[in-house]
Amino acid sequence: MAENAASEPGDVYFEITLVGATAKVVAIDGASGIEVAVLGPAHAAERELKRLAVAKLRARLARPWDRPA
């Protein structure tokens, strides 16, 4: 169970930057400080871009060989 808990983000912080027609969404796990970024169209719904970023963050946190000590 502890392994599964490590792959689930706790508090997630977002940074959204718009550059022209592109939105960059950075999702940061509050507990570990691990961050991931996704790009999408600027006209996309914010909740969908955040959902995509959280999915990528979960996948990143599930990699046990790539977590900070």
Residue pairs with C-beta under 8 A, 6 or more apart in sequence:
3 64
6 61
6 62
6 64
6 67
7 58
7 61
7 62
8 58
8 61
9 27
9 29
9 30
9 31
9 54
9 57
9 58
9 61
10 29
10 30
10 31
11 29
11 30
11 31
12 27
12 28
12 29
12 30
12 54
12 57
13 27
13 28
13 30
14 25
14 26
14 27
14 28
14 50
14 53
15 25
15 26
15 28
16 23
16 24
16 25
16 26
16 46
16 49
17 23
17 24
17 26
18 24
18 42
20 42
21 41
21 42
21 43
22 39
22 40
22 41
22 42
23 39
23 40
23 41
23 42
23 44
23 49
24 37
24 38
24 39
25 37
25 38
25 39
25 40
25 49
25 50
25 52
25 53
26 35
26 36
26 37
26 53
27 35
27 36
27 37
27 38
27 50
27 53
27 54
27 56
27 57
28 34
28 35
29 35
29 57
29 61
32 61
32 67
32 68
33 68
34 57
34 60
34 61
34 67
34 68
35 57
36 53
36 56
36 57
36 60
37 53
38 49
38 52
38 53
38 56
40 48
40 49
40 52
60 66
61 67
